[in-house]
Amino acid sequence: MYSKSLDQKLARIRAGKDTREDFIIADAKDADMAFGIMAPGPNRAGSCPHGYDQRQGCYKTLDDYLSQIRAVIRQQLVDIVLLSASNLERLAIDEGLFKSSPITPAARANDTTDVWAVRRGQYSNHPSRHFRTATLDHIKYGRLENNYHRPCLGADLGLYSVTFTNNLDWDYAALAAFHDFRLEAERKRFRYFLEVFNPNVNPGFDPREVGGFLNDNIIRCLAGVTRAGRPVFLKIPYNGPGPLEELVSYDSSLVVGILGGSAGTTLDSFQLIHDAQKYGAKVALFGRKINLSEHPLAFIEFLRRITNGEVTPREAVKAYHGVLQHDRIEPKRSLQDDLTLTETTMSYS
């Protein structure tokens, strides 16, 4: 089996022997399980379907999306590519793109209602409810498989998502479903990383306290989970340096990662990965920030150069615009605007 950079880095992180170069970067290309047709991003160059109301937007196709993912796999700078089960089947099982790659494939193992972000949908306005479309057998083998000693054709790694809302009924149901998933994953030798979102509805307390609420819920829900059922790492929102440092320092065995969130400016993205690493995160999973950038491959390259300590976030923004100019790609913002920090949880450190 081809050696995967994720496994090598995790081994060094757990042994306390990691360096800056062991920071784990994932490209989240599972947006079709949230945004549907909007997942590949806007089609700025092509034409819209005949008769389509362009005021609502026009989007790239699934073929475009798969081509973007293949390019990221060929680049070999990220450690994980996260996919929907159907696209994992196409790229990993049908095309075998990960067999000779250092990149680890992963699939979204559940799709809770707070990620249902379809046009005119209002699902995210309600407390998050558990739901699973994909099955672990289909993720691993592409089919139902009773003999679990057969080689994994797809992925043995998935993302499992939980959103705590401070609503007893919904949080109880979410944790019960998480319990069932863990037991199934252990039986089927399936690894997972745990995504925990901030409450998607008003939790009934000051928003400035969300970091502590999230941290306490993470530790509380994992305290009864032994090593066999624990996540490979965490994926959480960046709520500022204090909450991140608190979680990282509490349990050194937890590998903490941050999620990217909305696109924002290029400095927002580059500063986020810089600050997350500075305050203890070992992983970053960027989806829309990569996918909606003007030049995803160059964007990924600068993410890696920042975590390796080669450039500062501001230097990276300037260099990124230089690449856009060289490749004759029109930037969405002027350099001055792209050097603006709009996320309040970050600083110019």
Residue frames relative to the residue before (quaternion, step in Angstrom):
aa qw qx qy qz dx dy dz
M 1.0000 0.0000 0.0000 0.0000 0.00 0.00 0.00
Y 0.5141 -0.6607 0.4547 0.3041 3.56 -0.98 0.91
S 0.4896 -0.6762 0.4720 0.2834 3.56 -0.94 0.93
K 0.2371 -0.7934 0.5512 0.1021 3.57 -0.81 1.04
S 0.5096 -0.6650 0.4538 0.3036 3.58 -0.91 0.92
L 0.5921 0.5799 -0.3735 0.4167 3.61 1.04 -0.67
D 0.6888 0.4802 -0.2917 0.4582 3.59 0.80 -0.97
Q 0.6430 0.5211 -0.3236 0.4585 3.58 0.99 -0.80
K 0.6870 0.4847 -0.2845 0.4606 3.57 0.89 -0.92
L 0.6457 0.5188 -0.3257 0.4559 3.58 0.94 -0.83
A 0.6279 0.5358 -0.3386 0.4517 3.58 1.02 -0.76
R 0.6818 0.4676 -0.2929 0.4803 3.59 0.95 -0.84
I 0.6193 0.5358 -0.3473 0.4570 3.61 1.02 -0.74
R 0.6956 0.4776 -0.2800 0.4579 3.60 0.85 -0.95
A 0.6832 0.4604 -0.2834 0.4908 3.56 1.16 -0.57
G 0.4630 -0.6943 0.4342 0.3393 3.57 1.27 -0.10
K 0.5705 0.6037 -0.3661 0.4197 3.57 1.22 0.47
D 0.4109 0.7344 -0.4585 0.2857 3.59 1.22 0.31
T 0.2311 -0.7295 0.6271 0.1455 3.52 -1.32 0.49
R 0.7398 -0.3727 0.2872 0.4810 3.59 -1.26 -0.07
E 0.6508 0.5460 -0.3154 0.4229 3.58 1.03 -0.79
D 0.6398 0.5302 -0.3253 0.4514 3.59 1.26 -0.23
F 0.3783 0.7020 -0.5098 0.3227 3.59 1.21 0.25
I 0.3209 -0.7738 0.5272 0.1426 3.57 -0.85 1.06
I 0.0780 -0.7862 0.6128 0.0187 3.57 -0.84 1.02
A 0.0866 -0.7869 0.6105 0.0244 3.55 -0.92 0.98
D 0.2552 -0.7215 0.6207 0.1704 3.53 -1.15 0.70
A 0.2202 -0.7961 0.5538 0.1048 3.57 -0.50 1.20
K 0.0384 0.8028 -0.5884 0.0878 3.54 -0.28 1.32
D 0.4249 0.6929 -0.4645 0.3515 3.56 0.99 0.92
A 0.3096 0.8128 -0.4589 0.1813 3.57 1.27 0.29
D 0.5485 0.6114 -0.4112 0.3953 3.62 1.16 -0.34
M 0.6363 0.5078 -0.3318 0.4766 3.61 1.21 -0.37
A 0.7007 0.3934 -0.2657 0.5326 3.57 1.31 0.06
F 0.8318 0.2658 -0.0879 0.4793 3.55 0.66 -1.17
G 0.3980 -0.7295 0.4817 0.2780 3.61 1.20 -0.13
I 0.8492 -0.0607 0.0688 0.5201 3.59 -0.90 -0.95
M 0.6316 0.5550 -0.3400 0.4213 3.62 1.10 -0.55
A 0.4490 0.7551 -0.4185 0.2305 3.61 1.23 -0.41
P 0.7159 0.4575 -0.3055 0.4300 3.66 0.72 -0.86
G 0.5586 -0.6044 0.3949 0.4083 3.59 1.21 -0.32
P 0.6762 -0.5161 0.3428 0.3986 3.57 -1.28 0.32
N 0.3587 -0.7022 0.5778 0.2106 3.52 -1.16 0.74
R 0.1231 -0.8432 0.5218 0.0406 3.55 0.01 1.28
A 0.7325 0.4378 -0.2320 0.4670 3.58 1.13 -0.59
G 0.7277 0.4611 -0.2456 0.4444 3.58 0.96 -0.87
S 0.5557 -0.5928 0.4681 0.3474 3.53 -1.35 -0.04
C 0.4893 -0.6528 0.4951 0.2989 3.55 -1.20 0.59
P 0.6418 -0.5095 0.3892 0.4208 3.59 -1.21 0.39
H 0.6411 -0.5578 0.3709 0.3745 3.55 -1.12 0.71
G 0.8393 0.1876 -0.1515 0.4872 3.54 -0.89 0.97
Y 0.5035 0.6634 -0.4309 0.3474 3.58 1.23 -0.01
D 0.4616 -0.6766 0.5050 0.2722 3.55 -1.03 0.84
Q 0.2682 -0.8164 0.4896 0.1481 3.57 -0.14 1.28
R 0.5117 0.6335 -0.4363 0.3827 3.60 1.18 -0.20
Q 0.6744 0.4830 -0.2948 0.4744 3.56 1.19 -0.50
G 0.6071 -0.5577 0.3591 0.4375 3.57 1.23 -0.18
C 0.1682 -0.7543 0.6291 0.0837 3.51 -1.31 0.46
Y 0.1754 -0.8443 0.5057 0.0244 3.55 -0.73 1.08
K 0.5934 -0.5534 0.4513 0.3714 3.51 -1.30 0.45
T 0.5078 -0.6586 0.4712 0.2937 3.56 -1.27 0.35
L 0.6840 -0.4469 0.3667 0.4449 3.55 -1.33 0.09
D 0.6184 0.5371 -0.3510 0.4539 3.62 1.00 -0.72
D 0.6209 0.5259 -0.3335 0.4761 3.58 1.05 -0.77
Y 0.6562 0.5275 -0.2972 0.4504 3.56 0.93 -0.97
L 0.6739 0.4883 -0.2941 0.4701 3.58 0.88 -0.93
S 0.6239 0.5316 -0.3397 0.4612 3.60 1.05 -0.70
Q 0.6343 0.5199 -0.3238 0.4717 3.59 1.02 -0.79
I 0.6618 0.5037 -0.3080 0.4621 3.57 0.96 -0.85
R 0.6303 0.5289 -0.3358 0.4586 3.61 0.95 -0.82
A 0.6436 0.5247 -0.3265 0.4515 3.60 0.99 -0.82
V 0.6431 0.5102 -0.3210 0.4723 3.60 0.99 -0.79
I 0.6417 0.5154 -0.3245 0.4662 3.60 0.98 -0.80
R 0.6581 0.5029 -0.3101 0.4668 3.59 0.95 -0.83
Q 0.6293 0.5640 -0.3383 0.4140 3.61 1.03 -0.75
Q 0.1627 -0.8535 0.4779 0.1294 3.60 1.16 -0.71
L 0.4528 0.6760 -0.4696 0.3427 3.58 0.97 0.83
V 0.6697 0.4315 -0.3081 0.5200 3.60 1.15 -0.45
D 0.4624 -0.6894 0.4917 0.2630 3.57 -1.26 0.38
I 0.7818 0.1516 -0.0639 0.6014 3.57 1.18 -0.61
V 0.0786 -0.7252 0.6764 0.1022 3.54 -1.21 0.62
L 0.2033 -0.7925 0.5710 0.0676 3.53 -0.62 1.25
L 0.0384 -0.8262 0.5594 -0.0556 3.56 -0.73 1.14
S 0.5233 -0.5262 0.5321 0.4075 3.52 -1.36 0.09
A 0.6486 -0.5413 0.3596 0.3962 3.58 -1.18 0.51
S 0.6565 0.5198 -0.3266 0.4384 3.60 0.96 -0.76
N 0.6934 0.4423 -0.2851 0.4922 3.60 0.97 -0.77
L 0.5619 0.5610 -0.3825 0.4725 3.58 1.17 -0.49
E 0.6339 0.5334 -0.3281 0.4540 3.58 0.96 -0.85
R 0.6672 0.5070 -0.3018 0.4547 3.59 0.91 -0.90
L 0.7922 0.3778 -0.1797 0.4442 3.56 0.69 -1.13
A 0.7434 0.3915 -0.2252 0.4934 3.60 0.96 -0.80
I 0.7626 0.3787 -0.2108 0.4802 3.57 0.77 -1.02
D 0.7359 0.4143 -0.2436 0.4769 3.60 0.77 -0.99
E 0.7961 0.3084 -0.1463 0.4998 3.60 0.84 -1.01
G 0.3236 -0.7910 0.4732 0.2136 3.62 1.18 -0.32
L 0.2545 0.8329 -0.4695 0.1451 3.58 1.15 0.55
F 0.7078 0.4583 -0.2733 0.4629 3.59 1.15 -0.43
K 0.4503 0.7263 -0.4408 0.2746 3.60 1.22 -0.19
S 0.7947 0.2005 -0.0944 0.5651 3.58 0.95 -0.86
S 0.5232 0.6217 -0.4015 0.4226 3.54 1.12 0.71
P 0.4672 -0.6636 0.4983 0.3049 3.60 -1.10 0.61
I 0.5697 0.6064 -0.3699 0.4134 3.59 1.29 -0.19
T 0.3272 -0.7360 0.5649 0.1791 3.55 -1.04 0.86
P 0.3030 -0.7354 0.5675 0.2129 3.61 -0.82 0.89
A 0.0196 -0.7716 0.6357 0.0115 3.56 -1.17 0.63
A 0.2136 -0.7727 0.5848 0.1235 3.55 -1.24 0.45
R 0.4980 -0.6100 0.5117 0.3436 3.55 -1.19 0.53
A 0.2628 -0.8195 0.4981 0.1063 3.55 -0.52 1.23
N 0.7843 0.0461 -0.0920 0.6117 3.59 1.22 -0.24
D 0.1909 -0.7759 0.5939 0.0939 3.55 -1.20 0.51
T 0.1756 -0.8233 0.5370 0.0548 3.52 0.18 1.38
T 0.6611 -0.5772 0.3133 0.3627 3.56 -1.12 0.65
D 0.6078 0.5713 -0.3739 0.4056 3.61 1.10 -0.43
V 0.6695 0.4456 -0.3266 0.4966 3.63 1.21 -0.09
W 0.4757 0.6393 -0.4624 0.3888 3.60 1.24 0.17
A 0.0700 0.8487 -0.5085 0.1276 3.57 0.09 1.35
V 0.1905 0.8092 -0.5309 0.1644 3.58 0.93 0.89
R 0.6465 -0.5196 0.3877 0.4023 3.55 -1.24 0.44
R 0.8453 0.0897 -0.1496 0.5050 3.53 -0.95 1.10
G 0.4533 0.6796 -0.4549 0.3548 3.58 1.23 0.20
Q 0.1889 -0.7849 0.5819 0.0979 3.58 -1.15 0.63
Y 0.2929 0.8030 -0.4808 0.1954 3.57 1.25 0.35
S 0.6839 0.5106 -0.2993 0.4266 3.57 0.94 -0.84
N 0.5701 0.5881 -0.3863 0.4242 3.60 1.25 -0.11
H 0.6676 0.4573 -0.2886 0.5118 3.58 1.29 -0.15
P 0.6392 -0.5160 0.3761 0.4285 3.63 -1.11 0.45
S 0.5623 -0.6398 0.4123 0.3231 3.55 -0.90 0.96
R 0.1125 -0.7746 0.6205 0.0490 3.54 -1.02 0.91
H 0.5375 -0.6352 0.4569 0.3144 3.53 -1.09 0.73
F 0.1691 0.7470 -0.6381 0.0786 3.54 -1.22 0.68
R 0.0819 -0.7796 0.6191 0.0474 3.58 -1.11 0.73
T 0.2181 -0.7569 0.6051 0.1157 3.55 -0.82 1.06
A 0.7444 0.4181 -0.2220 0.4709 3.57 0.73 -1.11
T 0.2662 -0.7141 0.6155 0.2009 3.56 -1.27 0.45
L 0.5766 -0.6029 0.4172 0.3605 3.57 -1.09 0.62
D 0.6112 0.5482 -0.3552 0.4470 3.60 1.04 -0.67
H 0.6847 0.4719 -0.2957 0.4702 3.58 0.89 -0.85
I 0.6225 0.5279 -0.3479 0.4612 3.60 1.05 -0.66
K 0.7285 0.4432 -0.2479 0.4598 3.60 0.87 -0.94
Y 0.8452 0.2084 -0.0468 0.4898 3.56 0.82 -1.02
G 0.4614 -0.6707 0.4608 0.3534 3.57 1.19 -0.38
R 0.7736 0.1513 -0.0876 0.6091 3.59 1.28 0.01
L 0.6115 -0.5032 0.4317 0.4318 3.55 -1.29 0.11
E 0.0122 -0.8208 0.5667 -0.0702 3.56 -0.75 1.04
N 0.2482 -0.7975 0.5367 0.1197 3.55 -0.62 1.13
N 0.6942 0.4226 -0.2675 0.5176 3.58 1.17 -0.53
Y 0.1505 -0.8522 0.4962 0.0701 3.57 0.01 1.27
H 0.5514 0.5889 -0.4163 0.4193 3.58 1.23 0.23
R 0.4878 0.6454 -0.4444 0.3848 3.57 1.26 0.01
P 0.6184 -0.5700 0.3718 0.3930 3.61 -1.08 0.58
C 0.4752 -0.6469 0.5222 0.2882 3.53 -1.15 0.72
L 0.2227 -0.7973 0.5502 0.1096 3.58 -0.69 1.07
G 0.7441 0.3800 -0.2099 0.5077 3.55 1.13 -0.63
A 0.7088 -0.3777 0.3119 0.5076 3.58 -0.14 -1.28
D 0.2340 -0.7495 0.5989 0.1574 3.55 -1.15 0.66
L 0.6443 0.4597 -0.3104 0.5265 3.56 1.28 0.48
G 0.0454 0.8114 -0.5810 0.0462 3.56 -0.92 0.90
L 0.4163 -0.6547 0.5634 0.2840 3.50 -1.33 0.29
Y 0.0671 -0.7673 0.6369 0.0320 3.55 -0.95 0.95
S 0.1895 -0.8302 0.5226 0.0422 3.56 -0.72 1.11
V 0.0193 -0.7617 0.6476 -0.0093 3.54 -1.11 0.86
T 0.0798 -0.7762 0.6233 0.0522 3.56 -1.04 0.80
F 0.2214 -0.7704 0.5864 0.1168 3.57 -0.65 1.12
T 0.1612 -0.8337 0.5272 0.0322 3.56 -0.71 1.13
N 0.4287 -0.6867 0.4520 0.3746 3.59 1.32 -0.23
N 0.5290 0.5494 -0.4298 0.4833 3.55 1.25 0.55
L 0.4613 -0.7337 0.4205 0.2684 3.58 -0.44 1.21
D 0.6892 0.5001 -0.3010 0.4293 3.59 0.77 -0.98
W 0.7198 0.4378 -0.2665 0.4682 3.59 0.79 -0.98
D 0.6607 0.4938 -0.3201 0.4659 3.61 0.98 -0.74
Y 0.6039 0.5387 -0.3478 0.4735 3.59 1.09 -0.67
A 0.6687 0.4941 -0.3010 0.4670 3.60 0.90 -0.93
A 0.6484 0.5208 -0.3238 0.4511 3.59 0.99 -0.81
L 0.6854 0.4763 -0.2876 0.4697 3.59 0.93 -0.84
A 0.6078 0.5344 -0.3553 0.4677 3.60 1.09 -0.62
A 0.6591 0.4886 -0.3059 0.4830 3.59 0.99 -0.82
F 0.6233 0.5338 -0.3317 0.4653 3.59 1.05 -0.75
H 0.6153 0.5450 -0.3315 0.4630 3.58 1.04 -0.78
D 0.6773 0.4860 -0.2943 0.4674 3.59 0.85 -0.94
F 0.6398 0.5259 -0.3254 0.4562 3.58 0.99 -0.83
R 0.6523 0.5256 -0.3296 0.4354 3.61 0.86 -0.91
L 0.6699 0.4969 -0.3108 0.4557 3.57 0.87 -0.87
E 0.6527 0.4999 -0.3143 0.4747 3.57 0.99 -0.79
A 0.6479 0.5244 -0.3158 0.4534 3.57 0.95 -0.87
E 0.6509 0.5113 -0.3175 0.4627 3.58 0.99 -0.79
R 0.6505 0.5151 -0.3143 0.4612 3.58 0.97 -0.83
K 0.7754 0.3641 -0.1695 0.4874 3.56 0.95 -0.89
R 0.4417 -0.7279 0.4357 0.2919 3.57 1.30 0.33
F 0.3932 0.7014 -0.4705 0.3634 3.50 0.91 1.06
R 0.2796 -0.7686 0.5572 0.1434 3.57 -0.73 1.08
Y 0.0479 -0.8004 0.5962 0.0412 3.57 -1.15 0.48
F 0.2003 -0.7077 0.6449 0.2078 3.50 -1.34 0.27
L 0.3991 -0.7614 0.4847 0.1613 3.50 -1.03 0.96
E 0.1713 -0.7659 0.6165 0.0628 3.53 -0.77 1.15
V 0.0078 -0.7873 0.6161 -0.0233 3.58 -0.77 1.04
F 0.2250 -0.7980 0.5516 0.0914 3.54 -0.53 1.24
N 0.5559 -0.5111 0.5188 0.4008 3.51 -1.38 0.19
P 0.6526 -0.5006 0.3635 0.4374 3.63 -1.14 0.43
N 0.3259 -0.7670 0.5205 0.1860 3.58 -0.89 0.90
V 0.7098 0.2799 -0.2352 0.6022 3.56 1.35 0.10
N 0.6848 -0.4669 0.3444 0.4409 3.60 -1.24 0.25
P 0.2570 -0.8090 0.5093 0.1421 3.61 -0.50 1.14
G 0.5705 -0.6336 0.3713 0.3676 3.59 1.26 -0.02
F 0.7230 0.3314 -0.2692 0.5432 3.60 1.16 0.43
D 0.7215 -0.4335 0.3227 0.4329 3.55 -1.33 0.21
P 0.5030 -0.6786 0.4417 0.3023 3.63 -0.73 0.99
R 0.5971 0.5789 -0.3637 0.4197 3.59 1.15 -0.51
E 0.6661 0.4982 -0.2952 0.4701 3.59 1.25 -0.27
V 0.4114 0.7502 -0.4547 0.2473 3.58 1.26 0.01
G 0.5991 0.5847 -0.3648 0.4077 3.60 1.06 -0.66
G 0.6791 0.4754 -0.2839 0.4820 3.57 0.93 -0.89
F 0.6191 0.5417 -0.3322 0.4614 3.57 1.02 -0.82
L 0.6701 0.4924 -0.2970 0.4694 3.58 0.91 -0.93
N 0.6707 0.5109 -0.3064 0.4420 3.60 0.82 -0.98
D 0.6720 0.4999 -0.3061 0.4525 3.58 0.87 -0.91
N 0.6623 0.5060 -0.3086 0.4584 3.57 0.97 -0.81
I 0.6260 0.5331 -0.3395 0.4569 3.59 1.02 -0.75
I 0.7027 0.4536 -0.2730 0.4753 3.57 0.78 -1.02
R 0.6477 0.5285 -0.3257 0.4417 3.59 0.96 -0.83
C 0.7224 0.4475 -0.2682 0.4537 3.60 0.84 -0.93
L 0.7041 0.4316 -0.2740 0.4929 3.62 1.17 -0.42
A 0.4904 0.6892 -0.4286 0.3174 3.61 1.21 -0.29
G 0.7268 0.4065 -0.2404 0.4987 3.58 1.10 -0.60
V 0.5879 0.5677 -0.3591 0.4507 3.58 1.30 0.15
T 0.3040 -0.7609 0.5464 0.1737 3.57 -0.66 1.10
R 0.7650 -0.4206 0.2411 0.4239 3.53 -1.32 0.30
A 0.6300 0.5717 -0.3381 0.4024 3.60 1.00 -0.77
G 0.7843 0.3324 -0.1720 0.4948 3.58 1.09 -0.62
R 0.4752 0.7033 -0.4254 0.3141 3.57 1.26 0.10
P 0.5523 -0.6095 0.4433 0.3562 3.59 -1.16 0.53
V 0.5832 -0.5656 0.4543 0.3654 3.55 -1.24 0.52
F 0.7545 -0.1827 0.1066 0.6213 3.55 1.09 -0.75
L 0.4826 -0.6477 0.5116 0.2930 3.55 -1.37 0.17
K 0.1297 -0.7366 0.6556 0.1037 3.52 -1.31 0.50
I 0.1169 0.8128 -0.5535 0.1389 3.59 -0.42 1.22
P 0.5746 -0.5472 0.4466 0.4135 3.62 -1.21 0.25
Y 0.4355 -0.6506 0.5460 0.2982 3.54 -1.22 0.51
N 0.0822 -0.8254 0.5585 -0.0033 3.58 -0.36 1.27
G 0.7309 -0.3739 0.2176 0.5278 3.55 1.21 0.44
P 0.6858 -0.5264 0.3188 0.3886 3.58 -1.22 0.40
G 0.6348 0.5667 -0.3408 0.3998 3.59 0.97 -0.80
P 0.7098 0.4411 -0.2750 0.4754 3.63 0.69 -1.00
L 0.6440 0.5162 -0.3378 0.4524 3.60 1.00 -0.74
E 0.6674 0.4921 -0.3063 0.4676 3.59 0.87 -0.91
E 0.6177 0.5539 -0.3440 0.4395 3.59 1.02 -0.78
L 0.6961 0.4702 -0.2765 0.4668 3.58 0.86 -0.99
V 0.6621 0.5145 -0.3065 0.4506 3.58 0.91 -0.90
S 0.7198 0.4555 -0.2602 0.4547 3.59 0.88 -0.90
Y 0.5770 0.6186 -0.3835 0.3706 3.60 1.12 -0.55
D 0.8055 0.0132 0.0444 0.5908 3.59 0.84 -0.98
S 0.2909 -0.8057 0.4934 0.1507 3.56 -0.22 1.28
S 0.6042 0.5664 -0.3688 0.4220 3.61 1.20 -0.28
L 0.6021 0.5415 -0.3613 0.4623 3.59 1.26 -0.28
V 0.2217 -0.7382 0.6229 0.1342 3.57 -0.86 0.98
V 0.1471 -0.8323 0.5335 0.0326 3.55 -0.44 1.25
G 0.0545 -0.7864 0.6153 0.0092 3.54 -0.98 0.94
I 0.3197 -0.7358 0.5636 0.1966 3.55 -1.25 0.43
L 0.3700 -0.7030 0.5594 0.2367 3.54 -1.25 0.53
G 0.5728 -0.6535 0.3948 0.2984 3.53 -1.19 0.57
G 0.2493 -0.7815 0.5359 0.2001 3.58 0.87 -0.88
S 0.8020 -0.2786 0.1984 0.4897 3.56 -1.21 -0.47
A 0.7024 -0.5240 0.2907 0.3841 3.55 -1.24 0.52
G 0.0628 -0.8289 0.5517 0.0677 3.62 0.65 -1.05
T 0.6710 -0.4366 0.3690 0.4722 3.56 -1.26 -0.38
T 0.6455 -0.5049 0.3838 0.4256 3.56 -1.25 0.22
L 0.6290 0.5160 -0.3486 0.4654 3.61 1.03 -0.67
D 0.5756 0.5714 -0.3818 0.4432 3.61 1.04 -0.67
S 0.6966 0.4798 -0.2734 0.4580 3.57 0.85 -0.98
F 0.7080 0.4652 -0.2704 0.4575 3.56 0.80 -1.00
Q 0.6517 0.4990 -0.3219 0.4718 3.60 1.04 -0.73
L 0.6078 0.5724 -0.3496 0.4251 3.57 1.06 -0.74
I 0.7052 0.4405 -0.2910 0.4733 3.59 0.76 -0.94
H 0.6092 0.5483 -0.3453 0.4571 3.59 1.11 -0.65
D 0.7104 0.4595 -0.2661 0.4620 3.58 0.79 -1.04
A 0.6236 0.5432 -0.3438 0.4447 3.58 0.99 -0.78
Q 0.6652 0.4825 -0.3010 0.4838 3.57 0.92 -0.88
K 0.6385 0.5497 -0.3279 0.4274 3.59 0.94 -0.87
Y 0.7820 0.3392 -0.1695 0.4947 3.58 0.95 -0.85
G 0.7898 -0.4337 0.1440 0.4092 3.54 1.13 0.68
A 0.5039 0.6381 -0.4475 0.3723 3.62 1.17 -0.14
K 0.2524 -0.7702 0.5714 0.1287 3.54 -1.15 0.70
V 0.7589 0.2800 -0.1323 0.5729 3.57 1.33 -0.24
A 0.0219 -0.7572 0.6509 0.0506 3.56 -1.23 0.57
L 0.1098 -0.7758 0.6199 0.0417 3.55 -0.94 0.97
F 0.0190 -0.8109 0.5826 -0.0512 3.54 -0.34 1.30
G 0.1255 -0.7973 0.5883 0.0499 3.56 -0.83 1.01
R 0.7892 0.2980 -0.1609 0.5123 3.56 0.21 -1.28
K 0.6040 0.5747 -0.3722 0.4079 3.60 1.02 -0.69
I 0.6847 0.4367 -0.2735 0.5155 3.59 1.07 -0.73
N 0.7191 0.5002 -0.2692 0.4002 3.53 0.68 -1.16
L 0.7476 0.3944 -0.2161 0.4887 3.59 1.01 -0.78
S 0.4615 0.6569 -0.4667 0.3709 3.59 1.22 0.17
E 0.6246 -0.5646 0.3881 0.3748 3.56 -1.22 0.47
H 0.7931 0.1151 -0.0029 0.5981 3.58 1.07 -0.82
P 0.2222 -0.8403 0.4721 0.1469 3.63 0.31 1.20
L 0.6678 0.5046 -0.3286 0.4377 3.61 0.89 -0.80
A 0.6520 0.4817 -0.3144 0.4940 3.60 0.99 -0.77
F 0.6064 0.5613 -0.3413 0.4481 3.58 1.05 -0.78
I 0.6619 0.4932 -0.2958 0.4808 3.59 0.92 -0.93
E 0.6315 0.5432 -0.3393 0.4370 3.58 0.94 -0.84
F 0.6980 0.4538 -0.2854 0.4747 3.61 0.94 -0.82
L 0.5558 0.5649 -0.3969 0.4631 3.60 1.12 -0.46
R 0.6795 0.4852 -0.2816 0.4728 3.54 0.93 -0.95
R 0.6592 0.5045 -0.3207 0.4562 3.61 0.92 -0.79
I 0.6203 0.5248 -0.3449 0.4700 3.60 1.10 -0.63
T 0.7053 0.4531 -0.2848 0.4649 3.61 0.78 -0.94
N 0.6437 0.5002 -0.3226 0.4811 3.59 1.17 -0.48
G 0.4963 -0.6880 0.4071 0.3385 3.59 1.27 -0.12
E 0.4379 0.7228 -0.4428 0.2996 3.59 1.23 0.33
V 0.7966 0.0749 -0.0213 0.5995 3.60 1.09 -0.68
T 0.4620 -0.6272 0.5398 0.3191 3.55 -1.30 0.38
P 0.6730 -0.4914 0.3415 0.4347 3.62 -1.16 0.29
R 0.6757 0.4848 -0.3082 0.4620 3.61 0.88 -0.86
E 0.6275 0.5159 -0.3345 0.4777 3.60 1.01 -0.74
A 0.6500 0.5285 -0.3162 0.4453 3.55 1.01 -0.83
V 0.6246 0.5299 -0.3451 0.4582 3.61 1.00 -0.76
K 0.6694 0.4969 -0.3020 0.4625 3.57 0.88 -0.90
A 0.6677 0.4876 -0.3013 0.4749 3.58 0.94 -0.85
Y 0.6173 0.5466 -0.3412 0.4514 3.58 1.04 -0.75
H 0.6564 0.4884 -0.3093 0.4848 3.58 0.95 -0.80
G 0.5962 0.5520 -0.3596 0.4588 3.56 1.14 -0.55
V 0.6383 0.5109 -0.3163 0.4812 3.58 1.04 -0.77
L 0.6348 0.5236 -0.3337 0.4600 3.58 0.96 -0.82
Q 0.6583 0.5006 -0.3099 0.4690 3.57 0.94 -0.87
H 0.6574 0.5176 -0.3119 0.4501 3.59 0.92 -0.90
D 0.7495 0.3835 -0.2043 0.4995 3.58 0.99 -0.87
R 0.4257 -0.7414 0.4300 0.2900 3.57 1.34 0.22
I 0.3880 0.6719 -0.5126 0.3678 3.52 0.92 1.05
E 0.3848 -0.7386 0.5044 0.2281 3.57 -0.68 1.07
P 0.3636 -0.7380 0.5196 0.2306 3.62 -0.71 0.99
K 0.5301 -0.6262 0.4663 0.3308 3.57 -1.17 0.57
R 0.7810 0.1668 -0.0779 0.5967 3.56 1.19 -0.60
S 0.5602 -0.5462 0.4807 0.3959 3.53 -1.26 0.32
L 0.6520 -0.5035 0.3781 0.4223 3.57 -1.22 0.38
Q 0.6374 0.5344 -0.3315 0.4453 3.59 0.95 -0.86
D 0.6881 0.4666 -0.2880 0.4752 3.60 0.89 -0.89
D 0.6719 0.5020 -0.3025 0.4528 3.57 1.03 -0.74
L 0.6403 0.4916 -0.3188 0.4966 3.58 1.29 -0.24
T 0.5073 0.6302 -0.4240 0.4070 3.58 1.28 0.32
L 0.2764 -0.7481 0.5830 0.1550 3.53 -0.95 0.93
T 0.0985 -0.8336 0.5431 0.0219 3.58 -0.54 1.15
E 0.5987 0.5553 -0.3624 0.4493 3.61 1.23 -0.29
T 0.3794 -0.7775 0.4601 0.1998 3.59 -0.61 1.14
T 0.6155 0.5685 -0.3575 0.4126 3.62 1.19 -0.34
M 0.7146 0.4428 -0.2498 0.4805 3.60 1.23 -0.23
S 0.2492 -0.7495 0.5956 0.1462 3.52 -1.34 0.29
Y 0.5803 -0.5826 0.4404 0.3604 3.54 -1.33 0.05
S 0.2735 0.7941 -0.5096 0.1871 3.61 1.16 0.42
